[in-house]
Amino acid sequence: MRVFLILIIIIMSSQVSGQSVRKYSNEFMNIGVDAAALGMSSAVTAHTSNVNSGYWNPAGLTQLKDNQLALMHSSYFANIANYDYIAYAMPLDRESVFGVSLIRFAVDDILDTTQLIDDQGHINYDRISLFSTADYGLTFSYARRLPVQGLNMGVNAKVIRRIIGDFASSWGFGFDLGAQFKSRNNWEFGIMARDITTTFNAWSIDKKAFSKIQNAIEGQNQALPETTEITIPKLQLGISKLIDFNYDYTLLSSVNLNMRFAETNDIISTSFASINPALGFEFGYVDMVFLRAGMGNFQNETVFDKTQLRFQPSFGLGFKYYGIQVDYAFTDIGDQSVALYSNVFSLKIDFGNFR
């Protein structure tokens, strides 16, 4: 694992140096999937072991015994934005697994009022039009067991498509790399490097559509935006342990350290990197009913000249029966003082129970 970590840092350093990058890019790919994981504040890097591992850590796909399907829908910002996800994974043989997933994050039917006032200064509501903005992330995952007992690795190849009405659109490509190790005493360790080679987005801007909004507001949108966008790498380290009580009860505890190579408001922040911890717990009964809780997104915020530590709590429930698992999470996608909380539902089907 130490060699794996050193290799990741070397690759990320060589890719980022000398490039013009943005601190936040393709953020819709960081929201998270699966209500079970979100209920634990996304602290699942070490133990994720189902079809949703293609998102959290592709190495976890090696735990699949049969084909699995996952679906999720959630709404954010008071139902303004819709987030949809579908994933499918299948074992190729005893050692390897393939998976594919699709994420869509969109705001539909946005009012375009830039042409509301005509050249004579008259308001004409017929000049209002609608447009939508949508982000798509298509991920192909491959995972394989390694000769070392308990060690698994996985890789993601991502295709990003972003559309902003008729104004602009982009294509992007990137890779993730993940690994997991499970010890004999049920300790699990995980590492996930997102956008390890940086994810590059190339934008195409419709100059005719842009010219219509160029002078809609004086002093704004006067110059064409940049046509290239680079997503800097992120690193996630995780550790978890499952404890059994009298065969019927289990307690899963997990910790994540989420690292960005940029200075942010995270609880640990330097000019080189910022680190944000996340804690997650899952109490299970006979592998059928689950109660989850977590804390994450620890931020140092300045309020009236005072720095306060804030965090995002999350809660969740789950029910599994005969290969069908339904999960619910109550969470948001940001700091509790910024975003409204949302109800997230997800469904997972294990086809092995139907054969």
Phi, psi and chi 1 to 4 in degrees:
 res  aa     phi    psi   chi1   chi2   chi3   chi4
   1 MET       -  -35.6  -69.3  -66.8  -72.4      -
   2 ARG   -65.6  -41.7 -176.2  174.7   64.3  179.0
   3 VAL   -63.4  -39.2  174.6      -      -      -
   4 PHE   -61.5  -43.1 -179.8   81.0      -      -
   5 LEU   -65.4  -43.2  177.4   59.0      -      -
   6 ILE   -61.8  -41.5  -65.9  173.4      -      -
   7 LEU   -61.1  -41.6  177.2   61.2      -      -
   8 ILE   -62.3  -46.1  -71.3  174.4      -      -
   9 ILE   -62.4  -40.6  -66.3  175.5      -      -
  10 ILE   -63.1  -45.2  -67.8  174.1      -      -
  11 ILE   -63.5  -44.5  -67.6  175.2      -      -
  12 MET   -66.3  -39.2  -70.6 -171.7  -63.3      -
  13 SER   -65.3  -40.8  -61.8      -      -      -
  14 SER   -69.9  -29.3   63.5      -      -      -
  15 GLN   -80.6  -35.5  -68.8  -68.4  -30.8      -
  16 VAL   -82.3  -34.4  173.6      -      -      -
  17 SER   -60.1  134.8   60.5      -      -      -
  18 GLY    81.5    0.7      -      -      -      -
  19 GLN  -106.4  149.0  -59.5 -115.6   26.4      -
  20 SER   -88.9  112.1  176.1      -      -      -
  21 VAL  -121.7  165.5  -60.6      -      -      -
  22 ARG  -111.4  144.8  -61.6 -176.5 -175.5 -179.6
  23 LYS   -64.8  -39.8 -176.5 -179.4  -63.5 -174.3
  24 TYR  -123.8  121.4  -59.4  102.1      -      -
  25 SER  -150.2  140.9  172.4      -      -      -
  26 ASN    51.7   42.2  -68.9  -28.1      -      -
  27 GLU   -65.6  -20.3  -79.8  -61.6  -66.2      -
  28 PHE   -63.1  -22.5   76.9  100.0      -      -
  29 MET   -79.0   -5.5  -67.2  -65.7  -71.1      -
  30 ASN  -105.8    0.4  -62.4  -38.4      -      -
  31 ILE   -65.9  -43.5  -66.0  174.4      -      -
  32 GLY   109.2  153.8      -      -      -      -
  33 VAL  -128.2  164.9  -56.9      -      -      -
  34 ASP    73.6  111.9 -179.2   27.3      -      -
  35 ALA   -61.0  -28.9      -      -      -      -
  36 ALA   -63.3  -42.5      -      -      -      -
  37 ALA   -71.7  -41.1      -      -      -      -
  38 LEU   -65.7  -31.9  -64.5  175.0      -      -
  39 GLY   -66.8  -19.8      -      -      -      -
  40 MET  -103.3   23.5  -61.6  179.4   65.5      -
  41 SER    57.4   31.5  -71.2      -      -      -
  42 SER    65.1   18.2  -54.7      -      -      -
  43 ALA   -86.2   68.0      -      -      -      -
  44 VAL  -128.3    9.1  -61.0      -      -      -
  45 THR   -57.1  -36.0  -58.9      -      -      -
  46 ALA   -81.6  -34.2      -      -      -      -
  47 HIS  -114.9   -2.8   66.8  -96.1      -      -
  48 THR   -54.9  134.2  178.8      -      -      -
  49 SER  -150.6   33.2   58.9      -      -      -
  50 ASN  -140.4 -164.9   53.7   49.3      -      -
  51 VAL   -59.3  -28.9   59.9      -      -      -
  52 ASN   -74.0   -6.6  -61.4  -58.2      -      -
  53 SER   -63.4  -22.8  -60.7      -      -      -
  54 GLY   -56.5  -29.0      -      -      -      -
  55 TYR   -89.4  -48.5  176.1   88.1      -      -
  56 TRP   -80.3  -40.0  -64.9  110.9      -      -
  57 ASN  -171.0  103.7 -172.8  -17.8      -      -
  58 PRO   -58.7  -20.7   20.2  -32.1      -      -
  59 ALA   -60.8  -28.5      -      -      -      -
  60 GLY   -68.1  -15.7      -      -      -      -
  61 LEU   -62.8  -21.7  -69.6  171.4      -      -
  62 THR   -65.8  -14.0   56.3      -      -      -
  63 GLN   -82.1   -5.9  -55.4  -57.8  -47.2      -
  64 LEU   -69.1  136.2  -94.4   68.4      -      -
  65 LYS   -99.4  -23.7  -55.3  -60.1 -178.0 -176.6
  66 ASP  -152.6  179.5 -151.6  -44.1      -      -
  67 ASN   -65.1  144.4  -59.9    1.0      -      -
  68 GLN  -136.7  149.9  -71.6 -173.4   -2.5      -
  69 LEU  -128.3  139.8  172.6   71.2      -      -
  70 ALA  -132.8  142.7      -      -      -      -
  71 LEU  -135.6  146.4  -59.3  168.0      -      -
  72 MET  -152.1  144.0 -168.9 -167.9   83.6      -
  73 HIS  -138.9  139.3  171.0   77.2      -      -
  74 SER  -151.8  158.6   58.8      -      -      -
  75 SER  -124.5  140.6  -61.5      -      -      -
  76 TYR  -126.2  162.0  -66.0  101.9      -      -
  77 PHE    55.9   55.1  -51.5  116.6      -      -
  78 ALA    57.9   44.3      -      -      -      -
  79 ASN    68.6   17.4  -63.4  -36.4      -      -
  80 ILE   -76.2  -41.0  -65.4  176.0      -      -
  81 ALA  -110.5  137.3      -      -      -      -
  82 ASN  -111.1  137.3  -68.8  -54.4      -      -
  83 TYR  -125.2  118.8 -173.1   91.3      -      -
  84 ASP  -126.5  147.9  -63.4  -69.9      -      -
  85 TYR  -149.5  138.4  160.2   79.1      -      -
  86 ILE  -141.3  140.3 -178.2  171.5      -      -
  87 ALA  -145.3  150.3      -      -      -      -
  88 TYR  -143.4  137.3 -176.2   80.6      -      -
  89 ALA  -140.3  148.7      -      -      -      -
  90 MET  -147.9  137.0   56.9 -178.6  -67.0      -
  91 PRO   -67.5  136.9  -19.0   31.6      -      -
  92 LEU   -89.2  -36.9  -60.6  176.9      -      -
  93 ASP  -159.5 -163.9   50.3   44.7      -      -
  94 ARG   -71.0  -17.4  -67.4 -176.6  177.3 -179.7
  95 GLU  -109.8  -17.3  -54.3  -61.9  -30.9      -
  96 SER  -138.4  154.1   57.0      -      -      -
  97 VAL  -138.6  144.6  179.3      -      -      -
  98 PHE  -119.2  142.0  171.8   78.8      -      -
  99 GLY  -143.5  157.6      -      -      -      -
 100 VAL  -142.3  142.7   60.7      -      -      -
 101 SER  -145.2  156.1   62.9      -      -      -
 102 LEU  -135.7  130.2  177.0   65.1      -      -
 103 ILE  -116.3  136.9  -69.3  173.7      -      -
 104 ARG  -130.2  124.1 -180.0 -177.6 -174.4  -92.4
 105 PHE  -123.6  118.3 -176.3   71.9      -      -
 106 ALA  -145.0  150.8      -      -      -      -
 107 VAL  -120.4  115.1  178.6      -      -      -
 108 ASP  -102.1  156.5  -62.1  -53.2      -      -
 109 ASP    55.4   54.9  -62.7  -29.0      -      -
 110 ILE   -83.4  135.8  -56.7  171.4      -      -
 111 LEU   -77.0  125.8  -67.6  176.3      -      -
 112 ASP  -100.2  102.5 -179.2   -1.1      -      -
 113 THR  -104.2   13.9   60.2      -      -      -
 114 THR   -67.5  -21.2   56.8      -      -      -
 115 GLN  -106.8   15.8  -53.8  -60.0  -49.1      -
 116 LEU   -60.3  -38.6  176.0   61.6      -      -
 117 ILE  -102.6  125.0  -57.9  176.1      -      -
 118 ASP   -80.8 -175.7   59.7   23.6      -      -
 119 ASP   -65.8  -22.5  -64.6  -23.8      -      -
 120 GLN   -90.7    2.6  -73.8   72.5   41.8      -
 121 GLY    84.9   11.3      -      -      -      -
 122 HIS   -91.3  141.4  -59.5  137.0      -      -
 123 ILE   -84.8  126.4  -64.0  177.5      -      -
 124 ASN  -132.4  105.9 -175.4   -8.5      -      -
 125 TYR   -68.3  -16.9  -68.7   99.8      -      -
 126 ASP   -69.6  -14.6  -67.6  -27.0      -      -
 127 ARG   -85.5   -1.5  -66.5  167.0   62.1   90.8
 128 ILE   -78.8  133.2  -63.4  177.2      -      -
 129 SER  -126.2  172.7   59.1      -      -      -
 130 LEU  -117.5  146.2  -60.4  175.5      -      -
 131 PHE  -148.0  165.2   72.5   95.9      -      -
 132 SER  -127.5  153.6  -61.4      -      -      -
 133 THR  -123.6  133.4  175.0      -      -      -
 134 ALA  -142.8  139.7      -      -      -      -
 135 ASP  -118.8  134.4  -61.2  -31.8      -      -
 136 TYR  -124.6  138.8  -61.0   87.6      -      -
 137 GLY  -130.3  112.4      -      -      -      -
 138 LEU  -105.0  122.5  178.4   63.3      -      -
 139 THR  -121.9  130.5  -58.4      -      -      -
 140 PHE  -109.0  125.7  -60.4   94.0      -      -
 141 SER  -118.7  144.7  -55.2      -      -      -
 142 TYR  -139.4  130.7  175.7   78.7      -      -
 143 ALA  -131.8  151.0      -      -      -      -
 144 ARG  -149.8  141.5 -172.6  170.8 -176.9   83.7
 145 ARG   -74.5  139.3  -62.0  178.6 -175.4  -89.0
 146 LEU   -99.5  161.5  -62.3 -177.6      -      -
 147 PRO   -59.0  -26.2  -25.2   34.2      -      -
 148 VAL   -73.0  126.5  178.6      -      -      -
 149 GLN   -57.9  125.2 -179.7   66.5   32.3      -
 150 GLY    87.2   -3.6      -      -      -      -
 151 LEU  -104.8  127.3 -179.0   60.4      -      -
 152 ASN  -132.0  152.1  -52.9  -52.5      -      -
 153 MET  -134.9  156.0  -66.0 -169.9   66.8      -
 154 GLY  -151.8  158.2      -      -      -      -
 155 VAL  -138.2  144.4   61.6      -      -      -
 156 ASN  -116.4  138.3  -71.8  -23.2      -      -
 157 ALA  -113.8  121.4      -      -      -      -
 158 LYS  -114.0  139.3  -58.0 -175.6  -65.6 -172.8
 159 VAL  -117.5  122.8 -180.0      -      -      -
 160 ILE  -109.2  131.4  -52.3  -63.3      -      -
 161 ARG  -128.4  124.7  175.8   64.7  168.8  166.7
 162 ARG  -127.8  134.3  -53.5 -173.8   66.3 -175.7
 163 ILE  -132.4  128.4  -57.5  171.7      -      -
 164 ILE  -120.1   88.3  -54.4  176.3      -      -
 165 GLY    50.0 -136.7      -      -      -      -
 166 ASP   -94.0    1.3  -63.9  -32.4      -      -
 167 PHE   -78.3  -44.8  -53.4  105.6      -      -
 168 ALA  -159.8  156.9      -      -      -      -
 169 SER  -152.0  159.8   62.1      -      -      -
 170 SER  -147.5  158.5   75.9      -      -      -
 171 TRP  -120.8  141.5  -73.6   98.7      -      -
 172 GLY  -140.5  156.5      -      -      -      -
 173 PHE  -140.8  143.7  -55.7   91.3      -      -
 174 GLY  -165.9  174.6      -      -      -      -
 175 PHE  -135.6  147.5  -66.8   89.8      -      -
 176 ASP  -119.8  154.4  -56.9  -30.5      -      -
 177 LEU  -138.6  132.0 -175.0   63.9      -      -
 178 GLY  -138.3  158.6      -      -      -      -
 179 ALA  -147.8  151.1      -      -      -      -
 180 GLN  -137.0  148.4  -76.0 -177.6  -24.0      -
 181 PHE  -138.1  130.0  176.3   76.1      -      -
 182 LYS  -116.2  124.3 -175.8  174.3 -177.4  178.9
 183 SER   -85.0  172.1   66.7      -      -      -
 184 ARG   -72.7  -18.0  -65.4 -179.2  179.7  179.3
 185 ASN  -102.5   27.9   55.4   -2.2      -      -
 186 ASN    71.3   12.1  -77.2  -21.4      -      -
 187 TRP   -79.4  135.8  -77.4   97.8      -      -
 188 GLU  -125.0  140.8  -65.6 -177.2   88.7      -
 189 PHE  -127.7  142.0  -53.8   87.5      -      -
 190 GLY  -143.6  152.2      -      -      -      -
 191 ILE  -140.8  135.2 -179.3  171.2      -      -
 192 MET  -134.8  120.3  174.7   63.7  166.3      -
 193 ALA  -107.5  109.7      -      -      -      -
 194 ARG   -90.7  142.2  -63.4 -174.0 -179.6  -83.4
 195 ASP    52.0   47.4  -53.5  -62.3      -      -
 196 ILE   -61.2  -30.7 -172.8  170.8      -      -
 197 THR  -100.1   14.0   58.0      -      -      -
 198 THR    66.3  143.0   69.5      -      -      -
 199 THR  -101.8  123.1  -65.8      -      -      -
 200 PHE  -102.1  125.2  179.0   81.6      -      -
 201 ASN  -111.7  130.0  -75.9   63.3      -      -
 202 ALA  -110.6  119.0      -      -      -      -
 203 TRP   -95.2  143.3  -75.8   90.2      -      -
 204 SER  -117.6  121.4  174.4      -      -      -
 205 ILE  -110.2  129.4  -59.7  173.6      -      -
 206 ASP   -79.3  104.8 -171.8  -44.0      -      -
 207 LYS   -65.1  -31.9  -65.6 -177.1  178.3 -179.9
 208 LYS   -67.8  -44.6 -177.5  177.3 -179.7 -179.3
 209 ALA   -67.6  -35.8      -      -      -      -
 210 PHE   -66.8  -35.6  179.3   80.8      -      -
 211 SER   -63.3  -25.7   64.3      -      -      -
 212 LYS   -71.6  -26.7  -65.1 -179.7 -179.7  179.3
 213 ILE  -106.0   -1.9   65.9  171.9      -      -
 214 GLN   -61.9  -35.8 -166.6  167.0   17.0      -
 215 ASN  -118.0   19.1  -63.3  -52.6      -      -
 216 ALA   -64.5  -38.1      -      -      -      -
 217 ILE  -124.6  123.1  -59.1  177.1      -      -
 218 GLU   -59.7  129.3 -174.4  176.4   -5.8      -
 219 GLY    85.2   -0.4      -      -      -      -
 220 GLN  -122.3  151.1  -62.5 -173.9   23.8      -
 221 ASN    55.8   38.8  -59.9  -38.8      -      -
 222 GLN   -84.6  -24.8  -61.5  -57.1  -54.9      -
 223 ALA  -123.6  148.8      -      -      -      -
 224 LEU   -64.4  136.6  -73.8  170.9      -      -
 225 PRO   -71.0  169.1   25.1  -33.1      -      -
 226 GLU   -64.1  148.4  -64.5 -179.5    3.4      -
 227 THR  -101.3    2.5   56.3      -      -      -
 228 THR  -125.4  145.6   59.1      -      -      -
 229 GLU  -143.6  129.9 -178.4  179.9   -7.9      -
 230 ILE  -119.4  127.3  -65.1  176.0      -      -
 231 THR   -93.1  119.4  -55.8      -      -      -
 232 ILE   -75.8  154.2   60.1  177.4      -      -
 233 PRO   -66.3  157.0  -20.3   32.8      -      -
 234 LYS  -134.5  148.0  -68.3  170.9  -74.0  -68.0
 235 LEU  -125.7  133.7 -166.4   62.8      -      -
 236 GLN  -127.0  125.9  -63.5  171.0  -26.9      -
 237 LEU  -114.0  137.9  -53.7  175.0      -      -
 238 GLY  -140.4  153.0      -      -      -      -
 239 ILE  -144.9  139.5 -179.4  173.1      -      -
 240 SER  -150.1  161.6   66.6      -      -      -
 241 LYS  -148.0  136.7 -176.3  175.4  176.9   60.9
 242 LEU  -105.5  128.0  179.3   66.9      -      -
 243 ILE  -117.3  129.7  -58.4  174.7      -      -
 244 ASP   -97.6  138.4  -67.1  -52.7      -      -
 245 PHE  -122.5  112.2  -60.3   95.7      -      -
 246 ASN    53.1   33.9  -61.9  -34.1      -      -
 247 TYR    70.4  -32.0  -58.4  100.3      -      -
 248 ASP   -91.6  -26.3  -70.5  -21.9      -      -
 249 TYR  -115.2  142.3  -57.3   94.6      -      -
 250 THR  -135.2  152.8   59.9      -      -      -
 251 LEU  -133.4  117.9  176.6   63.2      -      -
 252 LEU  -105.0  121.6  175.4   63.5      -      -
 253 SER  -117.4  138.4  -56.8      -      -      -
 254 SER  -146.3  151.0   60.5      -      -      -
 255 VAL  -133.9  136.8  178.5      -      -      -
 256 ASN  -121.4  144.6 -105.9   38.3      -      -
 257 LEU  -117.4  111.5  -67.4  178.9      -      -
 258 ASN  -100.9  121.1  -55.5  -45.4      -      -
 259 MET  -117.2  130.1 -178.1 -175.6  -57.4      -
 260 ARG  -112.0  141.4  -74.2  178.6 -179.7  -95.2
 261 PHE   -91.0   61.1  -68.4   89.9      -      -
 262 ALA  -163.1  158.2      -      -      -      -
 263 GLU   -86.7  124.0 -171.6  170.6    6.3      -
 264 THR  -133.6 -164.2   66.5      -      -      -
 265 ASN   -92.7   12.7  -71.8  -27.4      -      -
 266 ASP   -59.0  158.9  -70.1  -14.9      -      -
 267 ILE   -59.1  -32.6 -172.4  173.0      -      -
 268 ILE  -118.2  116.7  -57.9  173.4      -      -
 269 SER  -143.9  130.0 -176.6      -      -      -
 270 THR  -134.1  175.2   67.9      -      -      -
 271 SER   -67.9  -21.0   57.7      -      -      -
 272 PHE   -87.9  -44.7  172.2   71.2      -      -
 273 ALA  -157.3  158.9      -      -      -      -
 274 SER  -124.5  141.1  -60.0      -      -      -
 275 ILE  -124.0  132.8  -59.4  176.2      -      -
 276 ASN  -128.7  117.1 -161.1  -31.2      -      -
 277 PRO   -81.8  159.5   29.0  -33.2      -      -
 278 ALA  -144.1  138.2      -      -      -      -
 279 LEU  -120.3  138.2  -49.8  174.9      -      -
 280 GLY  -140.3  146.2      -      -      -      -
 281 PHE  -137.3  143.2  -56.3   92.2      -      -
 282 GLU  -138.6  119.5  178.5 -173.9   80.1      -
 283 PHE  -101.5  123.5  177.9   78.2      -      -
 284 GLY  -118.7  149.3      -      -      -      -
 285 TYR  -125.5  118.8  174.1   66.5      -      -
 286 VAL    46.3   33.2  -63.6      -      -      -
 287 ASP    53.8   35.5 -163.2   33.1      -      -
 288 MET  -130.8  -42.3 -179.9 -179.1  -67.0      -
 289 VAL  -118.3  136.8 -179.2      -      -      -
 290 PHE  -134.2  139.0  -55.2   91.9      -      -
 291 LEU  -122.3  127.7  176.6   64.0      -      -
 292 ARG  -127.0  153.9  -53.5 -179.1 -179.2   97.4
 293 ALA  -155.6  155.6      -      -      -      -
 294 GLY  -163.8  165.8      -      -      -      -
 295 MET  -137.0  135.0  -64.1 -178.3  -65.0      -
 296 GLY  -159.1 -173.4      -      -      -      -
 297 ASN    53.6   51.5 -164.2   29.5      -      -
 298 PHE   -73.2  122.6  -69.0   84.8      -      -
 299 GLN  -130.5  141.0  -59.2  -78.2  -54.6      -
 300 ASN   -91.8  113.6  -70.7  -44.9      -      -
 301 GLU  -118.8  142.7  -67.8 -169.9   -1.3      -
 302 THR   -96.1  119.2  -58.7      -      -      -
 303 VAL  -127.0  114.5  179.9      -      -      -
 304 PHE    52.4   51.7  -62.1  111.3      -      -
 305 ASP    67.2   12.0  -62.6  -32.8      -      -
 306 LYS  -120.1  137.5  -67.2 -176.8  178.9 -179.5
 307 THR   -89.2  124.1  -59.7      -      -      -
 308 GLN  -120.4  145.8  -61.5 -179.6   -3.5      -
 309 LEU   -93.4  121.7  176.4   62.4      -      -
 310 ARG  -120.7  155.4  -64.4 -180.0  178.3  -90.1
 311 PHE  -146.3  167.4   65.9   91.7      -      -
 312 GLN  -111.5  111.6  171.0 -166.5  -22.2      -
 313 PRO   -83.1  159.9   30.6  -33.0      -      -
 314 SER  -148.3  154.8   58.1      -      -      -
 315 PHE  -139.8  156.5  -52.9   93.1      -      -
 316 GLY  -162.1  161.0      -      -      -      -
 317 LEU  -133.2  153.0  -63.8  169.6      -      -
 318 GLY  -148.4  149.9      -      -      -      -
 319 PHE  -140.5  128.9  179.4   77.6      -      -
 320 LYS  -128.1  132.7 -179.9  169.9   66.4  173.5
 321 TYR  -153.4  125.3  179.5   72.6      -      -
 322 TYR    51.1   48.5 -159.7   69.4      -      -
 323 GLY    84.1   -2.1      -      -      -      -
 324 ILE  -113.7  124.9  -61.6  177.3      -      -
 325 GLN  -124.3  127.3 -178.5  169.4  -26.6      -
 326 VAL  -115.6  128.9  178.9      -      -      -
 327 ASP  -127.4  152.0  -65.7  -66.0      -      -
 328 TYR  -135.3  141.1  162.5   79.3      -      -
 329 ALA  -137.5  144.2      -      -      -      -
 330 PHE  -114.3  107.0 -178.4   67.3      -      -
 331 THR  -159.1 -177.0 -175.9      -      -      -
 332 ASP  -139.0 -175.3   67.1   19.3      -      -
 333 ILE  -108.7   12.2   61.6  174.2      -      -
 334 GLY  -158.8 -163.3      -      -      -      -
 335 ASP   -62.3  145.2 -174.6  -73.6      -      -
 336 GLN   -63.7  -18.5   58.0 -176.4  -14.1      -
 337 SER   -90.2   -3.2   64.9      -      -      -
 338 VAL  -112.2  -55.8  176.8      -      -      -
 339 ALA  -101.0  150.1      -      -      -      -
 340 LEU   -78.5  147.7  -62.6  174.6      -      -
 341 TYR   -73.3  151.6  -84.6   77.8      -      -
 342 SER  -130.5  156.0  -60.7      -      -      -
 343 ASN   -98.9  121.8  -60.0  -61.5      -      -
 344 VAL  -116.3  131.2 -178.4      -      -      -
 345 PHE  -122.4  142.6  -65.7   90.9      -      -
 346 SER  -143.9  157.5   66.1      -      -      -
 347 LEU  -132.0  136.4  171.9   69.8      -      -
 348 LYS  -131.4  133.3  179.6  167.0   65.9   70.5
 349 ILE  -122.6  126.0  -59.2  174.5      -      -
 350 ASP  -103.8  112.6 -170.0  -30.0      -      -
 351 PHE   -73.2  -12.2  -68.6   94.0      -      -
 352 GLY   -63.2  -25.1      -      -      -      -
 353 ASN   -82.0   -4.4  -67.7   81.0      -      -
 354 PHE  -112.5    8.8  -59.7   95.0      -      -
 355 ARG   -96.2      -  -62.4 -173.1 -173.0  -80.1
